Amino acid sequence: MADWLTCAAIVIGAGLGGCAAAIALHHHGHNVLCVLDKVRAFGRLGDSLGLGQNALDLLSKWGCDVDEIKRIGNQAPNMTIRRWHDGKELATQPLMDMAGYIGHRGDYHDVFLEWVGRRGIDIRMGSEVVAFEDTDPQPVITLKSGEQLKADIIVAADGIKSLARPLVLGSRDDPVSSGYACFRAFFKPTEEQRRDARLNKYLRDGDCVNFWIGPDLHLVQNTLRGGEEFNWILTHKDDGDVPESWFQEGDMNEVRRLVGTLDPDIRGIVEVTERCLDWKICYREPLGSWVSPKNHRIVLLGDSCHAHLPTSAQGASQAVESAGCFAVCLNKVDKKDVRIATRAYEKLRFPRTRASQTNGEDLRDRWHGALKGVEEDKVIDPDSVKIRNRWLYAFDAEEDADKRWDEVRRTVEGEFASGGIKPLC
């Protein structure tokens, strides 16, 4: 790629979205100076995460061996949606209809980090960004150490609490409660638990994925590594004022109260779980912009601009799509026209990510309402509770950006000529 086309980029956040951005930019010929993350070392944090075919196809295109992901994911071919109190099967469908390949977030993250490292991209741990300057011709970031770095493009993939968000928005957007929270647990069942007939129906050899749905709550269960590891996630009504955190200790007594009427075949293993985390699901209004307002060279990507509910099962996959779209947009302009690329990127991606987000909201509402006021013997239409994610997979974010580029570029250039970029929403 000619020097006048190549951009020097810094990625902030070495999570899945940040890694995807670095890989995509590198694949498309740009110079990724470094990926920064404020933590000093990554642990095996979190629990289950899904990657859909829409993400895997892009990663494969960028030279990543996606079999490394598939091998460590859940191997069950199907998932089952069950009635809350007795486990009756309401619907069965292919696992790919929901989340694609489900694996442990930490395991998938290790693979993404390895892919970045193989490309010679420097991942700088313990590098906390404390300030942004939206300067021309290059934006500048300041680290906690006092060091300053600059690049043609800054990609802020630093999550829902992104420091770049206030710069882009021009104000703070504090989270508000969605009215829901998740208790989450991930552990290795003991041999004694496996032998206990009251507990072991879903601890047997082989992987499985099941969902129990009831009025205003649902429970997700899956296994990994042939049943060696066990994960459950209980989503329930909650208006508690606990900060967004992956590390907030959960109250197992409250969990036991909530699952008191749950199907006994799964209730036992939930009740004997030693500890869990309490994750308050907070809501933010869709952002009106993903790009810094002055020089248009600091962009948000992933959870920093389009966080998803767990029921969407698309948060990581949509971050991968955004990475591919953004890299393609940068390839369409030279460095002096980067603002055209960044503004085209947000216009191309916003409708798609918003549809994916609302898909997750729709599923939660359908699950939580399906059994309200329903007689015991009433037959539930399986289609009314099935997960409707398959339409998301047959999509190539790079091809979409290529196909729609001329039209979107004209729109962006027209907005600049008229004196203002229209908000995304």
Number of C-alpha atoms within 10 A of each C-alpha: 9 7 10 10 18 19 21 19 24 25 29 33 28 28 24 25 31 30 29 31 35 31 29 28 27 20 16 16 18 21 18 24 20 18 25 25 23 18 14 11 8 13 11 12 14 16 19 28 22 25 25 25 21 22 26 23 17 23 21 12 12 17 12 20 14 16 11 12 21 17 12 18 25 26 21 19 14 16 20 19 24 22 21 22 17 14 19 13 16 20 19 17 16 15 21 21 19 24 23 27 23 28 25 23 18 19 19 23 21 16 19 24 19 13 20 23 14 12 13 12 19 15 21 17 16 15 20 18 23 14 15 19 17 19 15 12 14 18 20 19 21 17 17 13 11 11 10 13 15 19 20 20 25 26 23 28 32 28 23 17 15 18 19 28 26 13 20 22 16 12 9 11 13 10 15 16 18 14 14 18 22 23 23 24 22 22 16 14 19 11 8 10 16 18 13 13 11 14 21 17 14 20 25 14 12 15 22 23 22 22 24 25 27 21 17 18 22 22 23 17 21 24 31 23 17 18 20 17 17 23 21 26 24 21 24 22 14 14 15 11 10 14 14 17 12 13 12 15 14 17 13 19 9 11 19 17 11 13 21 14 13 23 17 17 17 23 17 21 21 24 17 13 16 9 16 22 20 23 21 26 24 20 16 15 11 15 17 15 23 28 26 25 18 14 16 23 26 32 26 26 30 29 20 22 28 25 23 24 18 19 21 23 24 29 25 23 27 29 27 29 29 30 28 28 27 28 25 23 22 26 19 18 16 16 20 11 13 22 24 24 27 25 27 26 27 23 20 21 19 21 13 15 23 14 12 23 23 15 21 21 16 16 19 22 15 18 24 20 17 18 18 11 8 11 8 7 6 8 9 15 11 13 12 14 22 19 26 16 20 16 10 20 18 11 15 17 24 18 13 14 22 13 11 12 19 12 10 19 19 13 18 21 16 13 13 15 10 9 9 11 16 14 11 13 10
